[in-house]
């Protein structure tokens, strides 16, 4: 390979810059100087002639000019130019030289700014709620912190530095989710053979989520103010997720066997399979009025608003919070006030049978149901210790008592 330092510029006096050996520090190196003014150019470039040992096939582009370094910055000094030429020669000796690593348009194609949006395009089959979070992570964290990085060079150090630069107010759970999304992106790079190895990711272990729940008596007090909204009665007597209840149709109910088939859930406005991707059957509670199911066509939604459409997530949450206030029950999230509270109640009624409760909640494993057992143990511990307030801080206090 023939290579030398070059420039496209001319001196202000009109003469061409010529090579000259100069001493910078303790080192001698080649610089470009005007023979008349002894000035140097404002920017440099590397001229390469790539011989057949590098490109055996016939090529018209053996002559190449490189005017930017790997970071995409213009070469402003002879020191940068000489270092870049040295790196290129080292890559050729080691058999790892790739012209794409030095051409600006090629480098830009591998930057995070370019590749993160491409990765998002491949996630179209992802649940809308998850995709929404991925987009937020890309815009808020990935592009600001990693957008200028050539992703072919991504290393464990970059992941660790990004983790340190995340806002301090973020919870460990959120930081874990951000790293999971970034690892998914790196796996995509690996499948595309953009990187040869997936970086190592720090292990984050957030504390178990706090389970908030209310008693069955409090649930029924809230239901007194929700008589015209049967969807809430269904969620109180069946430990399903709100998105699963909203997606129920007439075809999911078997009134002969008195069972309901839980197989779908809303993710934003889209109906998808359940979170665990496994469906299951649940007995219909005797306390639930099946009159709302009758006379509906198989594809008709069971729980609808005044316009006959399925409830939106934000609307159903707002109705729930309004009813809690009227019932004198301190504010509690809809998910906790229905699914968590009902599951905890079932665990108590079943004598602590985790297998039965796991089947009722549709958990993919009993380990996911164990959180309700831990919650019950904490309640029992406080009662046995004769606490003045025998209700765990994990339970929403009723009526301020």
N, C-alpha and C positions, 0 to 999 in steps of 0.2 A: 504494500500500500504506500502510495506517495501522499504525504500530507504536510501542510505547512500553514502558518498563520497568514491571513490575508485580510483585506478590507476592500469595500467597494468605494470608499471615499477618496477624495483628493485633498491635498492641503489647500488652505485659503490662497496660497500663492499660485495654485494651479498645478504644482508638481505632484507626481505620484509618490506615495510613501514607499520606502525601501526597507528591506530587512537590515537590522543592525544589532550586533551583540551588545547588550547593556548589562550592568550590574545592579541588581536589586537586592538589598540586604547583603547576604553573603553568597548569593547565587548569581550566576551569569545566565541570562536567557535571551532569546530572540525577541526583539521588539520591532515595530514599524516606525520609522522616523522620516521626516521630510529632509532631504539632503540639503536644502537651503535654509529652512527655518528651525530645524531640529525639533519640530513638534510631532506629536503622535495623534492618530485618529481618535475620534470620539467613540467609535465602536469597531469591534473586530469580528472576523469570521474565520472559520477553519475551511480550507480547501482540501478536499479528499479526492484521490483517484483510486477507486476500488478495483484492484487487479483480479485476475481470474482465480486466484487462490481463495478469494472471498466469495465471488460470484462466478462460478465456472461457466454458466450459460452466457450466451451473447446478450448483452444489455446495452441500451442506449444511454442509461443514466449512471454510468460509472463515475462521472464527474459530479461531485456533490459539494454544496456549500452549506455549512452549518453556522448559523448566526446567533443561536441561543443555546444556553446550557440545558441540562435535563429538567431544571425547574422552570424553564420557559423564560428566563431573564436574558436580556441582551448582554452580550459580552462587552464589557466596558474597559477592560485593561489587558495588558499583555500577560499578566499573572494568571488571570482567569483563562485566557486563550491557551497558554502553555499547559495549564492543569487539565483542561478539557482534551487537548490533543494527546496528553499522556494517558488519560483514562481510555480514550478510544484505542490507542495502541495496545494497552493492557487487555482490553476486551478482545481484540483480534488475536493476541497471543494465547488467551485462555479459551478461544473458540466460542465466545458468548456474544460476539459483536452482532448487533442488530441496528440497522440504519433507522428503524422506527423509533429507537430510544433517543434519537438526536434531532429528528425533524419536528419542528413546532406543531405542524398539523397532526402528526401522529401522536405526539405527547398529549395534545389536547383531547384526543379521542379516548385516552385512558385516564383522564382526571376524574376525580369524584364528581365534579360538577356535571360531567357528561354521563357517567355510568350510573349514578344513583337514580336519575329519572328512567333510564333504560331498565334498571332492575324493577322499578315500580310497575313498568308496563307488563312485566312477566307475572305480576301478582294479581291479575284480573280475577282469577278464580278464588282468591282469598275472601274470607268473610268481610263485608263492607265495614263493619266496626273495626276489624283488625287492620284493614287497608287504610282506613282513616288515620289510625295511630301511626302506621308506617309513614304515611305522607307527612304527618306532623313531625316525626323524628327526623326525616330527611331535611325538611325546611328549617327546623329549629336547632338541630344538633349536628347532623352528618355533614351537610354542605358548609355551614360556618366553620366547623372544626376540621373537616377532612376534604373539603371540596377542591382545594388546590393540589392535593397530593396525587401523584401518579400511582394509581392503584396497583400497578405491577410491582411497586416497591413497598406495599403495605406490610407492616411487621407487627409483632406483639407489642413493641414499644409504642406504636401509634395508637393501638387500642387502649393501652394503659394511660397514655397521655390524654386521650379523649375522655376517659372515665374521670380523671382528675379535674378536667376542665368543665365537667357538667355542673350546673348550678347546685349549690349546697343544699337548697331547700327541697330538692327532689328526694323522695323516699327511696329506700333500698329496693322496694318492689319495682318502682318506675325505672330505676337504673338497671335493674336486672332485665326488664322488658326491652330497654334500649339496646343492651348488649346482645340479647337474643335476636333482635332485628338485624343488628350489624353482623352477627355471625351468619345469619341467613344470607345476607348480601355477600359475604366472603365465600360461602359455599357456592353461590351462583358464579362468582368469579372463578372458583376452582373448576366447576363443571365446564366453563367456557375456556379453560386452560389459560386464563389470564394470569393466574398465580399458580405456582407449583406446590404451595403448601398453605393450608389455612392457619392463620396466626393463633397462638394460644390466647384464650380469653380468661380473665380473672373470674374466680368463682364468687358469686354473691349469694349469701343466704339470708334473705329478709326474715324477720320474725313472723310467726304464724299470724294471719290476719285476725283482728279482733272481731269476735262474733257478737253482734248485738241482736237481742230478741226481746219479744214481749210475751206475756202470758196468753193462754187461750182466751181468758176472760177479757183481756184488753183487745185482742183481735175481734172478738164478737161485739164489743162496744163500738169499735170502728165500723164494723159491718152494719150496725144499726143506722149509720148515716150514709150507707152505700147500697140501700135496698134496690135502687134502680140501676145498679151496676153489677150484674151477676158475675162478671169476670173476677171481681175481688173475692166473692164467696168461693169461687172455684179455686183460687190461689190459696186461700186460707185453709181449705179442707183437703187440698192436694199439693204436696210440696214440689211444685214445678217452678221453673223460671218464668218471669213475666213475659219474655219473648216467646216462650213455648205456649203459654196460655193464649196469647194474642193470635197465634198461628193456627189454633184448632179449628177444624171444619167438621161439618156434620158427619162425614164419612169416617172420622176418627172415633166415633162413639158407637159402641155395640150395646144397645139397651137390653137385648136378650141376655147377654152375659154380664151386663152392667160393668163394662170395662171401657177405658179410653186409651187410645193408641197415641203415645207421645213420640213423635218422630221428627217434627219440624220445629223451627224457631225463626222469629224475625231477627234479621240483622240489619238495622236501620229500616229501609223499605223493602228489603229483599228477603224472601222466604228461603231458608237453607236447612240442611240437616242439623240435628242437635250439636251442641258443643263437643260432646264426646264421640259424635258420629255414629252412636248406637241408639236404636229405638227401643222402647219397652212399653209394656202394658201396665196400666194402673187401675185398680178397682175404683169405681165411682162411689164417692162417699154418700151415705144415706142422708147426710145433712144438706147435700146440694140439690137444688130444685132442678130436676131434669125437664121441667116444662119448657125451659128456654131452648131445648134442643129439638123438640118435636116440630113437625111441620116445616122443616128446613130441607132444602135440596142438598144432595151429597157434597157438592163443592162449596156450599155456602159457609161463610165464617160464622162461628157461634157467637162470638162477642164483638159487637160493633157499636160505633157511636151513633148519634142521631141521624147522620147521613148514610148509615148502612155500611160504613167502611170500617176496617179494623182500626183499633186504637193506635195512635202514635205513642211512642215510648214516653215522650215528654208530657203528653196530655194525661196519660194514665198515672204518672208519678205525681202530677199536680193535683189530680182528684184525690189521690191517697193522702197526701199531706194536708189537704184541706179538711178531710174527714177526721184525721188524727187530732187536729186542732179542735174541731167541734166536739169530739169524744173526750177531750181532756187527756189524751195520751201524748206524752212528749214526742217531739219529732223523731222519726225513725225512717230510714230508707225503705222503699217498697220491697226491695229484695230481702232485706233483713226482717221486716215486719211480717212477711208472708212465708217465703221459702225457709229461711233460717229458723224462724220461730216455730213453724209447723214441724220441721224436722226434729227440733229439740223436744217438742211436745210428744211426737211419736216415739222418740227414743225413751222418754220417761214412761210412756204408756206400755211399751213393749218390754219393759224390764231391762233395758240396755242392750237389746238384740241388734247389733250393728248390721248383720246381714239383711234383716227385714227392712231396716231404715234405708240401707244402701239401695235395695231394690225399689223402694218407694221414691227415692230421690233420683234414681237413674244414674247413680255414680258408676264410673267405669271400674272402680275398685273400692274395697272396704276402707282402704287407707284414707280416702277422701272423706269418708263418713266419720272417721275417728275424731275429727275436730269438734263434733257435737258432743262426743263422749268426754273429751277434755273439758269442754265448757261445763258439762253437768258436774264433773268432779270439782271444779273450782267453786261452783255454787254450793256443793255439799261441804266443802272445806270451810267456807265462811259460816255456814249454819252451825257446824260442829264447834267452831271457835267462838260461838256466841257473839258475833260481831253486832254492834249496835245497828248497823244497816245490813241485814242479812240478804242483800241482793247485790250480786257482783257488779262491779263497774262496767262489765261487759254487757249488762242487761240495761235497757233503758228504764229508768225509774218511772214509776207510774204515779201521776198526780202529785209529784214532788215529795212523796213519802219516802 
